[in-house]
């Protein structure tokens, strides 16, 4: 009850502050990712939902069954040594790939709308 109301209030205040800052500085480079994801939010959500099961399809690597998700996580874990940081970096890479797809669609004015 009250925590949900507090969370909504904090979110709205942050949204208002960010909106005011963006309108004040009038820069497009900083808000381009927001525009890209916001203009095609339904497609971004659909792609991220479809990618999940595809990332878990078993792959044969070095005689051991693995998935693309596990391989990516293992790569970042070996590189960084910290599992939470490896998971965060892996999620940033996947989000970046989705952003590239959304940006390509945005530049061609392809939008998924209901």
Secondary structure, DSSP 8 states (H G I E B T S, - for coil): -HHHHHHHHHHHHHHHHHHHHHHHH--STTTHHHHHHHHTHHHHHHHHHHHHHHHTSEEEETTEEEEHHHHHHHHHHHHH--HHHHHHHHHHHHHHHHHHHHHHHHHTT-----
